[in-house]
Amino acid sequence: MAFSALAACGGDDDTSSDGSSDGSSAAAAGKVGVILPDETTSPRWEANDRPSLQKAFDDAGVESTIQNAGGDVAKFGEICDSMINEGVTVMMIVNLDSESGKACLSKAADAGVQTIDYDRLTLGGGASYYVSFDNVQVGALMGTGLIDCLDQAGKTQANIIYINGDPTDNNAALFKSGYEQALKDKIDSGDYTLVGDQSGFWDATKAGDAYEQLYTQNNGKIDGVVSANDTMAGGIIARMKDNGTAGTVPVTGQDASVEGLQNILAGYQCGTVYKNTDLEAQAASDLAIALINGDTAAAEALATGTVTDTETNQEVPSALATPEWITADSVQKVIDDGFASAADICVDEYAKDCQKYNIS
């Protein structure tokens, strides 16, 4: 399900809205608490999700508080407790792992707080709703994107590797199922050989280490890399620069980060999966308002899909937006949407690449 995008917006530190920004008649008498996971596994959380969510809540006249756990499970729990004590009506979380996420959702439920899993499904958590992108499709775009890049390079026979996300993140499993499915026929036919399959834990250094190990094990014979996000792709590309293969071996990514878009324009990364957080934020805001108002019909109209909680085998009502595959020829689309800016991308050695692709 694709949602209408909001205009680009700004934001920075932990914020709270008083719900009076526009005097909207649709303003809801409740408060939403949002916990973001960290600032390192992807720049999207602070650069995109925070301002997108804040703008959506402000435009709807919904009081909100958005805080970041900084990758710290203990801090995540403290924020959760604090928000419940503050009397939030709806709790929205991006879990650090399912165990700590489940503990927070359980406390919220006991306090009568409605819950939304944002972007990551908390396995066994029992959230009221889930708002995200179609994460299997995200992975599928990486797989088909790699095929396209290898075809363009004239490589019909290829050794490929997977550098997966953190195994504690349910999304990582969904992404992998998507690219495994997309690449299955190529691997089954013998056109592609999977010569490595490791986790990069959403970390550039760990991903680079995993790539280096597989590169050595295969005597440098690696023709394509599925990297499950741009942060890890950056670490892999750094190692490729060291061994002189950067720009000759296609690498995928996800998140349309500034670094990822720069690497794409420079020819080091073949593409990225773009997830316009405005789409997620709008759906999350609309769902939060429906929950605050007790409007079950409105919530059900938004959550037109379901995602299976593999721990409980329960179907979680879900609102899923549609991702896009971005290559050098379509980077301008990300800028036009306001997700990234040419001023951030087109700096230093990347200025010439921006000129080449008419980025502005």
C-alpha atoms as a printed R data frame, in Angstrom:
    type eleno elety resid chain resno       x       y       z
1   ATOM     1    CA   MET     A     1   0.000   0.000   0.000
2   ATOM     2    CA   ALA     A     2   1.478   3.342  -1.024
3   ATOM     3    CA   PHE     A     3   0.658   6.507   0.879
4   ATOM     4    CA   SER     A     4   0.620  10.129  -0.249
5   ATOM     5    CA   ALA     A     5   3.945  11.746   0.606
6   ATOM     6    CA   LEU     A     6   4.286  14.774   2.825
7   ATOM     7    CA   ALA     A     7   6.422  17.770   1.980
8   ATOM     8    CA   ALA     A     8  10.053  17.779   3.085
9   ATOM     9    CA   CYS     A     9  10.606  18.885   6.640
10  ATOM    10    CA   GLY     A    10  13.258  19.615   9.249
11  ATOM    11    CA   GLY     A    11  14.049  18.588  12.801
12  ATOM    12    CA   ASP     A    12  16.910  17.904  15.138
13  ATOM    13    CA   ASP     A    13  17.025  17.156  18.855
14  ATOM    14    CA   ASP     A    14  14.609  15.159  21.016
15  ATOM    15    CA   THR     A    15  11.401  17.023  20.466
16  ATOM    16    CA   SER     A    16   7.925  17.470  21.841
17  ATOM    17    CA   SER     A    17   4.992  19.050  20.055
18  ATOM    18    CA   ASP     A    18   2.151  20.742  21.864
19  ATOM    19    CA   GLY     A    19  -0.286  19.866  19.098
20  ATOM    20    CA   SER     A    20  -1.130  23.471  18.307
21  ATOM    21    CA   SER     A    21   0.844  24.006  15.130
22  ATOM    22    CA   ASP     A    22  -2.053  24.446  12.759
23  ATOM    23    CA   GLY     A    23  -5.238  24.410  14.801
24  ATOM    24    CA   SER     A    24  -6.480  21.490  12.734
25  ATOM    25    CA   SER     A    25 -10.018  20.395  13.505
26  ATOM    26    CA   ALA     A    26  -8.730  16.819  13.201
27  ATOM    27    CA   ALA     A    27  -6.464  17.275  16.224
28  ATOM    28    CA   ALA     A    28  -6.677  14.331  18.605
29  ATOM    29    CA   ALA     A    29  -6.831  14.608  22.394
30  ATOM    30    CA   GLY     A    30  -3.925  12.340  23.192
31  ATOM    31    CA   LYS     A    31  -0.146  12.063  23.067
32  ATOM    32    CA   VAL     A    32   2.120   9.840  20.976
33  ATOM    33    CA   GLY     A    33   5.492   8.622  22.216
34  ATOM    34    CA   VAL     A    34   8.061   7.471  19.641
35  ATOM    35    CA   ILE     A    35  11.294   5.606  20.422
36  ATOM    36    CA   LEU     A    36  13.881   5.535  17.622
37  ATOM    37    CA   PRO     A    37  16.637   2.894  17.904
38  ATOM    38    CA   ASP     A    38  20.017   4.557  17.312
39  ATOM    39    CA   GLU     A    39  22.011   7.030  15.260
40  ATOM    40    CA   THR     A    40  24.573   4.682  13.708
41  ATOM    41    CA   THR     A    41  23.065   1.647  11.962
42  ATOM    42    CA   SER     A    42  21.492   4.010   9.438
43  ATOM    43    CA   PRO     A    43  21.461   7.805   9.181
44  ATOM    44    CA   ARG     A    44  17.766   7.629   8.251
45  ATOM    45    CA   TRP     A    45  16.507   7.542  11.856
46  ATOM    46    CA   GLU     A    46  17.596  11.087  12.685
47  ATOM    47    CA   ALA     A    47  17.980  12.573   9.209
48  ATOM    48    CA   ASN     A    48  14.650  11.373   7.827
49  ATOM    49    CA   ASP     A    49  12.326   9.525  10.200
50  ATOM    50    CA   ARG     A    50  12.452  12.016  13.057
51  ATOM    51    CA   PRO     A    51  11.593  15.087  10.964
52  ATOM    52    CA   SER     A    52   9.037  13.156   8.892
53  ATOM    53    CA   LEU     A    53   7.237  11.910  12.005
54  ATOM    54    CA   GLN     A    54   7.423  15.274  13.747
55  ATOM    55    CA   LYS     A    55   5.983  17.032  10.701
56  ATOM    56    CA   ALA     A    56   3.173  14.491  10.381
57  ATOM    57    CA   PHE     A    57   2.190  14.806  14.043
58  ATOM    58    CA   ASP     A    58   2.468  18.593  14.016
59  ATOM    59    CA   ASP     A    59   0.373  18.909  10.871
60  ATOM    60    CA   ALA     A    60  -2.279  16.697  12.447
61  ATOM    61    CA   GLY     A    61  -2.254  18.650  15.709
62  ATOM    62    CA   VAL     A    62  -1.112  15.627  17.722
63  ATOM    63    CA   GLU     A    63   1.033  16.125  20.823
64  ATOM    64    CA   SER     A    64   4.165  13.994  20.532
65  ATOM    65    CA   THR     A    65   7.543  13.203  22.003
66  ATOM    66    CA   ILE     A    66  10.275  11.555  19.916
67  ATOM    67    CA   GLN     A    67  13.397  10.172  21.594
68  ATOM    68    CA   ASN     A    68  16.373   8.074  20.486
69  ATOM    69    CA   ALA     A    69  17.700   5.118  22.494
70  ATOM    70    CA   GLY     A    70  21.204   5.529  21.057
71  ATOM    71    CA   GLY     A    71  21.593   1.789  20.554
72  ATOM    72    CA   ASP     A    72  21.395   1.231  24.334
73  ATOM    73    CA   VAL     A    73  18.894  -1.397  25.500
74  ATOM    74    CA   ALA     A    74  18.844   0.004  29.041
75  ATOM    75    CA   LYS     A    75  18.151   3.512  27.749
76  ATOM    76    CA   PHE     A    76  15.434   2.120  25.475
77  ATOM    77    CA   GLY     A    77  13.717   0.649  28.536
78  ATOM    78    CA   GLU     A    78  14.106   3.878  30.520
79  ATOM    79    CA   ILE     A    79  12.545   5.927  27.719
80  ATOM    80    CA   CYS     A    80   9.699   3.440  27.476
81  ATOM    81    CA   ASP     A    81   8.987   3.651  31.211
82  ATOM    82    CA   SER     A    82   9.191   7.427  31.154
83  ATOM    83    CA   MET     A    83   6.745   7.764  28.278
84  ATOM    84    CA   ILE     A    84   4.237   5.447  29.947
85  ATOM    85    CA   ASN     A    85   4.552   7.443  33.175
86  ATOM    86    CA   GLU     A    86   4.022  10.654  31.199
87  ATOM    87    CA   GLY     A    87   0.685   9.255  30.061
88  ATOM    88    CA   VAL     A    88   1.210   8.754  26.332
89  ATOM    89    CA   THR     A    89  -1.910   7.426  24.629
90  ATOM    90    CA   VAL     A    90  -0.054   5.633  21.823
91  ATOM    91    CA   MET     A    91   3.452   4.168  21.952
92  ATOM    92    CA   MET     A    92   5.363   3.754  18.687
93  ATOM    93    CA   ILE     A    93   8.706   1.935  18.761
94  ATOM    94    CA   VAL     A    94  11.545   0.863  16.502
95  ATOM    95    CA   ASN     A    95  12.964  -1.972  18.569
96  ATOM    96    CA   LEU     A    96  16.656  -2.623  19.152
97  ATOM    97    CA   ASP     A    97  15.840  -6.319  19.430
98  ATOM    98    CA   SER     A    98  12.631  -8.262  19.898
99  ATOM    99    CA   GLU     A    99  13.300  -9.084  23.574
100 ATOM   100    CA   SER     A   100  13.631  -5.499  24.792
101 ATOM   101    CA   GLY     A   101  10.968  -4.336  22.349
102 ATOM   102    CA   LYS     A   102   8.572  -6.970  23.673
103 ATOM   103    CA   ALA     A   103   9.192  -5.858  27.267
104 ATOM   104    CA   CYS     A   104   8.275  -2.279  26.350
105 ATOM   105    CA   LEU     A   105   5.158  -3.254  24.422
106 ATOM   106    CA   SER     A   106   4.038  -5.469  27.302
107 ATOM   107    CA   LYS     A   107   4.386  -2.622  29.809
108 ATOM   108    CA   ALA     A   108   2.480  -0.331  27.482
109 ATOM   109    CA   ALA     A   109  -0.338  -2.849  27.087
110 ATOM   110    CA   ASP     A   110  -0.571  -3.299  30.869
111 ATOM   111    CA   ALA     A   111  -0.904   0.487  31.177
112 ATOM   112    CA   GLY     A   112  -3.665   0.591  28.581
113 ATOM   113    CA   VAL     A   113  -1.450   2.234  25.962
114 ATOM   114    CA   GLN     A   114  -2.089   1.351  22.314
115 ATOM   115    CA   THR     A   115   1.049   0.319  20.415
116 ATOM   116    CA   ILE     A   116   2.493   0.565  16.915
117 ATOM   117    CA   ASP     A   117   5.615  -1.214  15.674
118 ATOM   118    CA   TYR     A   118   7.323   1.255  13.342
119 ATOM   119    CA   ASP     A   119   9.523  -0.106  10.540
120 ATOM   120    CA   ARG     A   120  10.563  -3.225  12.502
121 ATOM   121    CA   LEU     A   121   8.128  -5.857  13.714
122 ATOM   122    CA   THR     A   122   8.745  -6.899  17.320
123 ATOM   123    CA   LEU     A   123   8.427 -10.678  17.308
124 ATOM   124    CA   GLY     A   124   6.116 -11.839  20.077
125 ATOM   125    CA   GLY     A   125   5.440  -8.222  21.013
126 ATOM   126    CA   GLY     A   126   1.744  -8.128  20.248
127 ATOM   127    CA   ALA     A   127   1.713  -4.563  18.895
128 ATOM   128    CA   SER     A   128  -1.711  -3.299  17.886
129 ATOM   129    CA   TYR     A   129  -0.447  -2.350  14.417
130 ATOM   130    CA   TYR     A   130   2.663  -2.416  12.255
131 ATOM   131    CA   VAL     A   131   3.676   0.402   9.906
132 ATOM   132    CA   SER     A   132   6.550  -0.204   7.526
133 ATOM   133    CA   PHE     A   133   7.495  -0.837   3.937
134 ATOM   134    CA   ASP     A   134   6.994  -4.132   2.164
135 ATOM   135    CA   ASN     A   135  10.310  -5.484   3.412
136 ATOM   136    CA   VAL     A   136  10.272  -8.651   1.324
137 ATOM   137    CA   GLN     A   137   9.894  -6.383  -1.695
138 ATOM   138    CA   VAL     A   138  12.821  -4.288  -0.406
139 ATOM   139    CA   GLY     A   139  14.979  -7.410  -0.558
140 ATOM   140    CA   ALA     A   140  13.570  -8.413  -3.925
141 ATOM   141    CA   LEU     A   141  14.597  -5.028  -5.343
142 ATOM   142    CA   MET     A   142  18.163  -5.647  -4.158
143 ATOM   143    CA   GLY     A   143  18.189  -9.041  -5.850
144 ATOM   144    CA   THR     A   144  16.758  -7.903  -9.171
145 ATOM   145    CA   GLY     A   145  18.902  -4.779  -8.980
146 ATOM   146    CA   LEU     A   146  22.048  -6.884  -8.694
147 ATOM   147    CA   ILE     A   147  20.954  -8.976 -11.685
148 ATOM   148    CA   ASP     A   148  20.454  -5.821 -13.761
149 ATOM   149    CA   CYS     A   149  23.864  -4.476 -12.758
150 ATOM   150    CA   LEU     A   150  25.610  -7.746 -13.567
151 ATOM   151    CA   ASP     A   151  23.806  -7.891 -16.923
152 ATOM   152    CA   GLN     A   152  24.950  -4.345 -17.702
153 ATOM   153    CA   ALA     A   153  28.499  -5.405 -16.865
154 ATOM   154    CA   GLY     A   154  28.167  -8.360 -19.245
155 ATOM   155    CA   LYS     A   155  28.537 -10.905 -16.422
156 ATOM   156    CA   THR     A   156  26.182 -13.791 -17.150
157 ATOM   157    CA   GLN     A   157  28.229 -16.092 -14.890
158 ATOM   158    CA   ALA     A   158  28.973 -14.678 -11.460
159 ATOM   159    CA   ASN     A   159  30.161 -15.509  -7.966
160 ATOM   160    CA   ILE     A   160  28.016 -13.524  -5.544
161 ATOM   161    CA   ILE     A   161  27.930 -13.012  -1.791
162 ATOM   162    CA   TYR     A   162  25.349 -11.865   0.752
163 ATOM   163    CA   ILE     A   163  26.230  -9.417   3.514
164 ATOM   164    CA   ASN     A   164  23.056  -9.526   5.585
165 ATOM   165    CA   GLY     A   165  21.688  -7.246   8.284
166 ATOM   166    CA   ASP     A   166  21.659  -7.921  12.013
167 ATOM   167    CA   PRO     A   167  20.193 -11.379  12.726
168 ATOM   168    CA   THR     A   168  18.317  -9.956  15.734
169 ATOM   169    CA   ASP     A   169  16.367  -7.624  13.400
170 ATOM   170    CA   ASN     A   170  13.285  -9.284  11.899
171 ATOM   171    CA   ASN     A   171  13.547  -6.923   8.921
172 ATOM   172    CA   ALA     A   172  16.923  -8.406   8.055
173 ATOM   173    CA   ALA     A   173  15.264 -11.807   7.668
174 ATOM   174    CA   LEU     A   174  12.532 -10.313   5.482
175 ATOM   175    CA   PHE     A   175  15.062  -8.510   3.287
176 ATOM   176    CA   LYS     A   176  17.050 -11.719   2.884
177 ATOM   177    CA   SER     A   177  13.980 -13.738   1.953
178 ATOM   178    CA   GLY     A   178  13.317 -11.146  -0.763
179 ATOM   179    CA   TYR     A   179  16.746 -11.252  -2.380
180 ATOM   180    CA   GLU     A   180  17.024 -15.016  -1.992
181 ATOM   181    CA   GLN     A   181  13.770 -15.406  -3.879
182 ATOM   182    CA   ALA     A   182  14.803 -12.909  -6.559
183 ATOM   183    CA   LEU     A   183  18.146 -14.646  -7.129
184 ATOM   184    CA   LYS     A   184  16.921 -18.237  -6.769
185 ATOM   185    CA   ASP     A   185  16.528 -18.993 -10.476
186 ATOM   186    CA   LYS     A   186  19.959 -17.598 -11.292
187 ATOM   187    CA   ILE     A   187  21.569 -19.680  -8.556
188 ATOM   188    CA   ASP     A   188  19.564 -22.847  -9.318
189 ATOM   189    CA   SER     A   189  20.512 -22.610 -12.997
190 ATOM   190    CA   GLY     A   190  24.201 -22.329 -12.155
191 ATOM   191    CA   ASP     A   191  24.523 -18.885 -13.717
192 ATOM   192    CA   TYR     A   192  25.333 -17.480 -10.280
193 ATOM   193    CA   THR     A   193  27.191 -19.218  -7.471
194 ATOM   194    CA   LEU     A   194  26.616 -18.085  -3.889
195 ATOM   195    CA   VAL     A   195  30.140 -18.175  -2.442
196 ATOM   196    CA   GLY     A   196  29.516 -16.341   0.828
197 ATOM   197    CA   ASP     A   197  26.674 -15.561   3.213
198 ATOM   198    CA   GLN     A   198  27.488 -13.573   6.354
199 ATOM   199    CA   SER     A   199  26.041 -10.904   8.605
200 ATOM   200    CA   GLY     A   200  27.385  -7.364   8.630
201 ATOM   201    CA   PHE     A   201  25.224  -6.421  11.663
202 ATOM   202    CA   TRP     A   202  24.269  -3.056  10.060
203 ATOM   203    CA   ASP     A   203  27.847  -1.959  10.797
204 ATOM   204    CA   ALA     A   204  30.262  -0.605   8.163
205 ATOM   205    CA   THR     A   205  33.394  -2.036   9.784
206 ATOM   206    CA   LYS     A   206  31.890  -5.469  10.441
207 ATOM   207    CA   ALA     A   207  30.505  -5.613   6.915
208 ATOM   208    CA   GLY     A   208  33.895  -4.643   5.517
209 ATOM   209    CA   ASP     A   209  35.552  -7.358   7.599
210 ATOM   210    CA   ALA     A   210  33.043  -9.954   6.397
211 ATOM   211    CA   TYR     A   211  33.608  -8.947   2.773
212 ATOM   212    CA   GLU     A   212  37.399  -9.033   3.187
213 ATOM   213    CA   GLN     A   213  37.237 -12.530   4.657
214 ATOM   214    CA   LEU     A   214  35.069 -13.808   1.814
215 ATOM   215    CA   TYR     A   215  37.232 -12.038  -0.773
216 ATOM   216    CA   THR     A   216  40.300 -13.820   0.589
217 ATOM   217    CA   GLN     A   217  38.545 -17.189   0.835
218 ATOM   218    CA   ASN     A   218  37.488 -16.943  -2.808
219 ATOM   219    CA   ASN     A   219  40.869 -15.726  -4.072
220 ATOM   220    CA   GLY     A   220  39.349 -12.424  -5.114
221 ATOM   221    CA   LYS     A   221  36.772 -14.087  -7.367
222 ATOM   222    CA   ILE     A   222  33.671 -12.161  -6.300
223 ATOM   223    CA   ASP     A   223  31.534 -10.604  -9.035
224 ATOM   224    CA   GLY     A   224  28.604  -9.158  -7.117
225 ATOM   225    CA   VAL     A   225  27.584  -8.267  -3.568
226 ATOM   226    CA   VAL     A   226  24.156  -8.024  -1.985
227 ATOM   227    CA   SER     A   227  24.695  -5.589   0.867
228 ATOM   228    CA   ALA     A   228  21.512  -5.154   2.897
229 ATOM   229    CA   ASN     A   229  21.986  -1.414   3.479
230 ATOM   230    CA   ASP     A   230  24.066   1.598   2.446
231 ATOM   231    CA   THR     A   231  25.995   1.785   5.714
232 ATOM   232    CA   MET     A   232  27.381  -1.716   5.197
233 ATOM   233    CA   ALA     A   233  27.894  -1.050   1.484
234 ATOM   234    CA   GLY     A   234  30.117   1.880   2.444
235 ATOM   235    CA   GLY     A   235  32.321  -0.405   4.535
236 ATOM   236    CA   ILE     A   236  32.490  -2.975   1.738
237 ATOM   237    CA   ILE     A   237  33.342  -0.340  -0.873
238 ATOM   238    CA   ALA     A   238  36.154   0.966   1.347
239 ATOM   239    CA   ARG     A   239  37.717  -2.525   1.252
240 ATOM   240    CA   MET     A   240  37.155  -2.699  -2.498
241 ATOM   241    CA   LYS     A   241  39.087   0.556  -2.886
242 ATOM   242    CA   ASP     A   242  41.933  -1.029  -0.948
243 ATOM   243    CA   ASN     A   243  42.065  -4.061  -3.240
244 ATOM   244    CA   GLY     A   244  41.465  -2.117  -6.451
245 ATOM   245    CA   THR     A   245  38.060  -3.554  -7.346
246 ATOM   246    CA   ALA     A   246  35.789  -0.614  -6.446
247 ATOM   247    CA   GLY     A   247  33.553   0.245  -9.369
248 ATOM   248    CA   THR     A   248  34.069  -3.124 -11.055
249 ATOM   249    CA   VAL     A   249  32.001  -5.260  -8.657
250 ATOM   250    CA   PRO     A   250  28.307  -4.305  -8.302
251 ATOM   251    CA   VAL     A   251  27.163  -3.677  -4.708
252 ATOM   252    CA   THR     A   252  23.570  -3.139  -3.594
253 ATOM   253    CA   GLY     A   253  22.300  -1.031  -0.713
254 ATOM   254    CA   GLN     A   254  19.246   0.341   1.025
255 ATOM   255    CA   ASP     A   255  18.085   3.607   2.671
256 ATOM   256    CA   ALA     A   256  19.158   6.100  -0.032
257 ATOM   257    CA   SER     A   257  21.614   7.656   2.418
258 ATOM   258    CA   VAL     A   258  23.845  10.544   1.357
259 ATOM   259    CA   GLU     A   259  26.841   8.193   1.345
260 ATOM   260    CA   GLY     A   260  24.909   5.599  -0.635
261 ATOM   261    CA   LEU     A   261  23.775   8.120  -3.240
262 ATOM   262    CA   GLN     A   262  27.330   9.467  -3.548
263 ATOM   263    CA   ASN     A   263  28.675   5.952  -4.077
264 ATOM   264    CA   ILE     A   264  26.027   5.322  -6.731
265 ATOM   265    CA   LEU     A   265  26.857   8.507  -8.632
266 ATOM   266    CA   ALA     A   266  30.572   7.681  -8.411
267 ATOM   267    CA   GLY     A   267  29.964   4.201  -9.830
268 ATOM   268    CA   TYR     A   268  30.985   2.298  -6.697
269 ATOM   269    CA   GLN     A   269  27.474   1.122  -5.761
270 ATOM   270    CA   CYS     A   270  25.015  -0.137  -8.361
271 ATOM   271    CA   GLY     A   271  21.856   1.002  -6.574
272 ATOM   272    CA   THR     A   272  19.931   1.487  -3.350
273 ATOM   273    CA   VAL     A   273  16.395   0.826  -2.161
274 ATOM   274    CA   TYR     A   274  14.670   4.131  -1.455
275 ATOM   275    CA   LYS     A   275  12.062   4.146   1.299
276 ATOM   276    CA   ASN     A   276  10.439   7.560   1.503
277 ATOM   277    CA   THR     A   277   9.941   7.943   5.255
278 ATOM   278    CA   ASP     A   278   7.239  10.541   4.658
279 ATOM   279    CA   LEU     A   279   5.040   7.655   3.518
280 ATOM   280    CA   GLU     A   280   5.674   5.691   6.713
281 ATOM   281    CA   ALA     A   281   5.319   8.764   8.896
282 ATOM   282    CA   GLN     A   282   1.994   9.793   7.390
283 ATOM   283    CA   ALA     A   283   0.553   6.298   7.818
284 ATOM   284    CA   ALA     A   284   1.874   6.103  11.394
285 ATOM   285    CA   SER     A   285   0.432   9.504  12.260
286 ATOM   286    CA   ASP     A   286  -2.948   8.628  10.748
287 ATOM   287    CA   LEU     A   287  -3.014   5.343  12.657
288 ATOM   288    CA   ALA     A   288  -2.047   7.046  15.921
289 ATOM   289    CA   ILE     A   289  -4.886   9.543  15.522
290 ATOM   290    CA   ALA     A   290  -7.351   6.750  14.793
291 ATOM   291    CA   LEU     A   291  -6.212   4.867  17.908
292 ATOM   292    CA   ILE     A   292  -6.408   7.994  20.077
293 ATOM   293    CA   ASN     A   293  -9.932   8.647  18.851
294 ATOM   294    CA   GLY     A   294 -10.982   5.023  19.196
295 ATOM   295    CA   ASP     A   295 -11.837   5.002  15.502
296 ATOM   296    CA   THR     A   296 -11.491   1.323  14.641
297 ATOM   297    CA   ALA     A   297 -12.922   1.770  11.155
298 ATOM   298    CA   ALA     A   298 -10.299   4.389  10.259
299 ATOM   299    CA   ALA     A   299  -7.506   2.184  11.602
300 ATOM   300    CA   GLU     A   300  -8.731  -0.815   9.626
301 ATOM   301    CA   ALA     A   301  -8.971   1.307   6.479
302 ATOM   302    CA   LEU     A   302  -5.287   2.182   6.845
303 ATOM   303    CA   ALA     A   303  -4.052  -1.289   7.802
304 ATOM   304    CA   THR     A   304  -5.120  -3.076   4.653
305 ATOM   305    CA   GLY     A   305  -2.460  -5.783   4.929
306 ATOM   306    CA   THR     A   306  -1.036  -8.158   7.515
307 ATOM   307    CA   VAL     A   307   2.425  -9.412   8.435
308 ATOM   308    CA   THR     A   308   2.977 -12.711  10.223
309 ATOM   309    CA   ASP     A   309   4.610 -12.636  13.648
310 ATOM   310    CA   THR     A   310   6.732 -15.754  13.224
311 ATOM   311    CA   GLU     A   311   7.009 -16.219  16.991
312 ATOM   312    CA   THR     A   312   3.271 -16.264  17.702
313 ATOM   313    CA   ASN     A   313   2.040 -17.109  14.175
314 ATOM   314    CA   GLN     A   314  -0.432 -14.250  14.567
315 ATOM   315    CA   GLU     A   315  -1.227 -11.880  11.723
316 ATOM   316    CA   VAL     A   316  -0.454  -8.273  12.684
317 ATOM   317    CA   PRO     A   317  -2.625  -5.632  10.967
318 ATOM   318    CA   SER     A   318  -0.192  -3.653   8.834
319 ATOM   319    CA   ALA     A   319   0.112  -0.579   6.662
320 ATOM   320    CA   LEU     A   320   2.886  -1.206   4.137
321 ATOM   321    CA   ALA     A   321   4.305   1.386   1.760
322 ATOM   322    CA   THR     A   322   6.046   0.660  -1.536
323 ATOM   323    CA   PRO     A   323   9.868   0.948  -1.889
324 ATOM   324    CA   GLU     A   324  11.752   1.988  -5.052
325 ATOM   325    CA   TRP     A   325  15.055   0.939  -6.629
326 ATOM   326    CA   ILE     A   326  17.325   3.920  -7.288
327 ATOM   327    CA   THR     A   327  20.285   4.008  -9.682
328 ATOM   328    CA   ALA     A   328  22.455   6.897 -10.858
329 ATOM   329    CA   ASP     A   329  19.839   7.874 -13.437
330 ATOM   330    CA   SER     A   330  17.126   8.261 -10.773
331 ATOM   331    CA   VAL     A   331  19.014   9.860  -7.858
332 ATOM   332    CA   GLN     A   332  17.345  13.180  -8.725
333 ATOM   333    CA   LYS     A   333  13.989  11.643  -7.739
334 ATOM   334    CA   VAL     A   334  15.177  11.258  -4.144
335 ATOM   335    CA   ILE     A   335  16.230  14.907  -4.118
336 ATOM   336    CA   ASP     A   336  12.997  16.102  -5.715
337 ATOM   337    CA   ASP     A   337  11.063  14.319  -2.947
338 ATOM   338    CA   GLY     A   338  13.063  16.260  -0.352
339 ATOM   339    CA   PHE     A   339  14.510  13.059   1.143
340 ATOM   340    CA   ALA     A   340  18.086  14.192   0.399
341 ATOM   341    CA   SER     A   341  19.655  17.419  -0.830
342 ATOM   342    CA   ALA     A   342  22.039  18.102  -3.688
343 ATOM   343    CA   ALA     A   343  23.988  20.403  -1.340
344 ATOM   344    CA   ASP     A   344  24.831  17.423   0.884
345 ATOM   345    CA   ILE     A   345  25.528  15.000  -1.948
346 ATOM   346    CA   CYS     A   346  27.404  17.125  -4.466
347 ATOM   347    CA   VAL     A   347  30.480  17.980  -2.411
348 ATOM   348    CA   ASP     A   348  34.212  17.528  -2.999
349 ATOM   349    CA   GLU     A   349  34.989  14.758  -5.487
350 ATOM   350    CA   TYR     A   350  31.279  14.020  -6.020
351 ATOM   351    CA   ALA     A   351  30.609  17.426  -7.611
352 ATOM   352    CA   LYS     A   352  31.734  16.151 -11.010
353 ATOM   353    CA   ASP     A   353  29.506  13.084 -10.678
354 ATOM   354    CA   CYS     A   354  26.528  15.327  -9.946
355 ATOM   355    CA   GLN     A   355  27.296  17.348 -13.060
356 ATOM   356    CA   LYS     A   356  27.448  14.154 -15.105
357 ATOM   357    CA   TYR     A   357  23.942  13.139 -13.984
358 ATOM   358    CA   ASN     A   358  22.495  16.678 -13.899
359 ATOM   359    CA   ILE     A   359  21.863  16.554 -10.166
360 ATOM   360    CA   SER     A   360  20.535  19.797  -8.708
